[in-house]
Amino acid sequence: MKISRPIRARIRPAAILNNYRQAKAHAPDAWAWAVVKADAYGHGQLRAVDALRSEADGFALLECENAVALREHGVRQPILLLEGIFGIHDAKQVVEHGLHSVVHCLEQIDMLAAQARTDRPLSVYLKLNTGMNRLGFTESALPTAWERLKRIPALNLTLMTHFAEADGERGVLWQLERFQAMAGEWHGPVSLGNSAAILRHPLAHGDWVRPGIMLYGASPFADQSAEEFGLQPAMVLESRIMGVQTVATGERIGYGGTYVAERPMRIGIVACGYADGYPRHAPTGTPIAVAGKLTRTVGRVSMDMLACDLNDIPDAGIGSPVTLWGPGEAGYVPADAVAAAAGTIAYELFCALAPRVPVTIDGQ
């Protein structure tokens, strides 16, 4: 069925592959889990997997059923369940499909131990809580975890933790010290680096890194752009101008009249709103590109449309191309810049892409 409304999202598989290669280049001595949780940060799990199938060392996600779907899709690389199992059924699937599973509580260890088989090694990631204080074993709980793990007859064990402030001033050394103290005499594999640690903290990589947001072409840092790290945007959100209004000085635009025209203005109305996943809280001044020129949004974002300033784009009119974020027909607008203007992060923009937005894949 042909979709008449002009908004579209384009996914760029070549960019995802480039970004994975950048992760490997920044952590040359580590294997890399390609993190495809949350439907590959809104890019489509199977799209991301297919982009990386020939090179990824492994894939990491949350839901056991999605891991099984990847196996049924022909994925033979290791698959890691980042939050582990949620019940006995998951434990059975881990064994049957040869999945890797994080364990962050004793109940998970017990469920896996009950399903373990001597003829099938079980790959477990023991998560240590080194200061994030979400999931993982504390120093006091760790000895009991070690004892329970001894019930698993054929065990491949990796230690892991997650950094809370790899993108901030505090960094990772304080957590690394805790991790090393908790690990003690452990000489087996460890998994440490998220995107921020991969790019900024070379001592915090470990044997397996876990690139997430960087795979999709956004920066984990507020002070460094994705382009500085050689990352390419993997999603483009674009639409067209659907209406044009001429308003006088002092007239208000949009719901609540939050924007008052400082001068006579041409206002373009774009077929994109918060029901498409564009952030409703994006304020006046959020960057947007129209017909090859960068401009700004004005007024409040509506459910199905938003307004932009066309004063310096006299040739723009109904049907002119618009780029909301990414390298679109109308110009390049970094998703990180849109997110910063809206007081959020690119992760949220990508994950919020609405099901009603048609998605195409570059090269297909």
JOZIVEN-V467976 format. One record per backbone hydrogen bond with DSSP energy under -0.5 kcal/mol. NH is the residue of the N-H (numbers start at 1). CO is the residue of the C=O. Records with the same first field share a line. If there is no record, write none. Layout:
BEGIN
NH->CO  CO
END
This chain:
BEGIN
4->2
8->238
9->358
10->236
11->360
12->234
13->11
15->12
16->12
17->13
18->14
19->15
20->16
21->17
22->18
23->19
24->20
25->21
26->22
27->23
28->25
30->27
31->207
33->209
34->32  58
35->33  211
36->34  60
40->36
41->37
42->38
43->40
44->39
48->44
49->45
50->46
51->47
52->48
53->49
55->52
56->52
57->32
58->32
59->78
60->34
61->80
67->63
68->64
69->65
70->66
71->67
72->68
73->69
74->71
75->70
78->57
80->59
81->100
82->61  80
84->81
91->87
92->88
93->89
94->90
95->91
96->92
97->93
98->94  95
99->94
100->79
101->123
102->81
103->125
109->105
110->106
111->107
112->108
113->109
114->110
115->111  112
116->112
117->120
120->117
122->154
123->99  121
124->122  156
125->101
126->124  158
127->103  125
128->160
129->137
130->128
134->135
136->104
137->127
142->138
143->139
145->141
146->142
147->143
148->144
149->145
150->146  147
151->148
152->149
153->151
155->153
156->122
157->155
158->124
159->189
160->126
161->191
168->165
171->165
175->172
176->172
177->173
178->174
179->175
180->176
181->177
182->178
183->179
184->180
186->183
191->159
192->205  208
193->205
198->194
199->195
200->196
201->197
204->201
205->202
207->190
208->190
209->31
210->193
211->33
215->212
216->212  213
217->214
218->213
229->225  226
230->227
231->226
234->216
236->10
237->325
238->8  236
239->322
241->320
242->269
243->269
245->267
247->245  265
250->261
251->248
253->259
257->254
258->255
259->253
261->251  259
265->247
267->245  265
268->308
269->243
270->268  306
271->240
272->270
274->302
275->303
276->273
277->274
278->273
282->279
285->297
286->283
288->295
289->323
290->293
291->321
292->330
293->290
295->288
297->286
298->307
301->280
302->305
306->270
307->298
308->268
309->296
310->266  308
313->310
316->313
319->241
320->317
322->239
323->289
324->237  322
325->237
326->333
328->326  331
331->328
333->326  331
337->334
338->334
339->335
340->336
341->337
342->338
343->340
344->339
348->345
349->345
350->346
351->347
352->348
353->350
354->276
357->354
358->7  356
360->9
362->11
364->361
END
